[in-house]
Amino acid sequence: MTISLAFFMSLSFFLFMQILYSDVIISTCIFFILFPILNIIMPQIDRYFYKKGINNKDVVMEVVKQDGYVLRYASDELRNDKEVVLEAVRQNGLALQFASDELKNDKEFMRLIDEVKRG
């Protein structure tokens, strides 16, 4: 079970509002008004990027260094790029599930992944 980007963004926004506005009533009202809106909009954005994929290697490399799980939004071409996948797995071992089948079936590459996971 994966937690959507919409949930994390909504939760982050809620926590930000809690910090910004110490008044519980105001922040709770904002949460209950904006949370449903974000839950409608964000899954559509989430699906768009998931379908289309981000094809800029420089951008994806920088992002997966921070969060390897973002590999799921990369284009098929970049999911098949050893350098990108290796960096994503280095940051988050679970990112391997988003690598191309071709890379997952490459024994030499999988040995390299095992070395990275071991540290």
C-alpha positions as CSV (number, residue, x, y, z in Angstrom):
1,M,0.0,0.0,0.0
2,T,1.5,3.3,-1.0
3,I,0.6,6.7,0.4
4,S,-0.1,9.2,-2.2
5,L,1.7,12.5,-2.8
6,A,-1.6,14.2,-2.0
7,F,-1.7,12.8,1.5
8,F,1.9,13.9,2.3
9,M,1.3,17.4,0.8
10,S,-2.0,17.7,2.7
11,L,-0.4,16.6,5.9
12,S,2.6,18.9,5.4
13,F,0.3,21.8,4.7
14,F,-1.7,21.0,7.8
15,L,1.4,20.8,10.0
16,F,2.7,24.1,8.5
17,M,-0.6,25.8,9.3
18,Q,-0.5,24.4,12.8
19,I,2.9,26.1,13.3
20,L,1.8,29.3,11.5
21,Y,-1.5,29.6,13.3
22,S,-1.4,28.5,16.9
23,D,-5.2,29.0,17.1
24,V,-6.5,25.5,16.8
25,I,-9.9,26.6,15.5
26,I,-8.4,28.5,12.6
27,S,-5.9,25.8,11.6
28,T,-8.6,23.1,11.9
29,C,-11.0,25.0,9.7
30,I,-8.3,25.5,7.1
31,F,-7.4,21.8,7.3
32,F,-11.0,20.7,6.7
33,I,-11.6,23.1,3.9
34,L,-8.3,22.6,2.0
35,F,-7.8,19.0,2.7
36,P,-10.7,17.8,0.5
37,I,-9.6,20.2,-2.3
38,L,-6.0,18.9,-2.2
39,N,-7.3,15.3,-2.2
40,I,-9.2,16.1,-5.5
41,I,-6.4,18.0,-7.2
42,M,-3.3,16.2,-6.1
43,P,-4.2,12.6,-7.2
44,Q,-4.7,14.0,-10.7
45,I,-1.3,15.7,-10.7
46,D,0.1,12.5,-9.2
47,R,-1.4,10.4,-12.0
48,Y,-0.2,12.9,-14.7
49,F,3.4,12.7,-13.6
50,Y,3.2,9.0,-13.1
51,K,1.9,8.4,-16.6
52,K,4.0,11.0,-18.4
53,G,7.2,10.6,-16.5
54,I,9.9,13.1,-16.0
55,N,12.5,12.8,-18.7
56,N,15.2,15.3,-17.6
57,K,18.1,13.3,-16.3
58,D,19.7,16.2,-14.4
59,V,16.5,17.0,-12.6
60,V,15.7,13.4,-11.8
61,M,19.3,12.8,-10.5
62,E,19.1,15.8,-8.1
63,V,15.6,14.7,-6.9
64,V,16.5,11.0,-6.3
65,K,19.5,12.1,-4.3
66,Q,17.0,13.6,-1.8
67,D,14.2,11.0,-2.2
68,G,14.9,7.8,-4.1
69,Y,11.3,6.9,-4.1
70,V,10.7,9.6,-6.7
71,L,12.1,7.2,-9.3
72,R,8.5,6.2,-9.8
73,Y,7.9,9.5,-11.6
74,A,10.9,9.1,-13.9
75,S,10.3,8.3,-17.6
76,D,10.8,4.7,-18.8
77,E,14.1,5.7,-20.3
78,L,15.4,7.0,-17.0
79,R,14.1,4.0,-15.1
80,N,16.4,2.0,-17.4
81,D,19.4,4.3,-16.7
82,K,21.9,2.5,-14.4
83,E,23.2,5.7,-13.0
84,V,19.8,7.1,-12.1
85,V,18.5,3.8,-10.6
86,L,21.7,3.3,-8.6
87,E,21.5,6.8,-7.1
88,A,17.8,6.2,-6.2
89,V,18.5,2.9,-4.6
90,R,21.5,4.4,-2.7
91,Q,19.1,6.9,-1.2
92,N,16.1,4.5,-0.7
93,G,16.4,0.7,-1.3
94,L,12.7,0.5,-2.0
95,A,13.2,2.5,-5.2
96,L,14.4,-0.6,-6.9
97,Q,10.8,-1.6,-7.5
98,F,10.5,1.2,-10.0
99,A,13.5,0.3,-12.1
100,S,13.0,-1.3,-15.5
101,D,12.6,-5.0,-15.8
102,E,15.7,-5.0,-18.0
103,L,17.8,-3.6,-15.2
104,K,16.2,-5.9,-12.6
105,N,17.2,-8.9,-14.8
106,D,20.8,-7.7,-15.3
107,K,22.8,-9.9,-12.9
108,E,25.8,-7.6,-12.9
109,F,23.7,-4.6,-12.1
110,M,21.9,-6.4,-9.4
111,R,25.2,-7.4,-7.8
112,L,26.1,-3.7,-7.8
113,I,22.8,-2.9,-6.2
114,D,23.5,-5.5,-3.5
115,E,26.8,-3.8,-2.8
116,V,25.2,-0.4,-2.5
117,K,22.5,-1.8,-0.1
118,R,25.1,-3.4,2.1
119,G,26.8,0.0,2.5
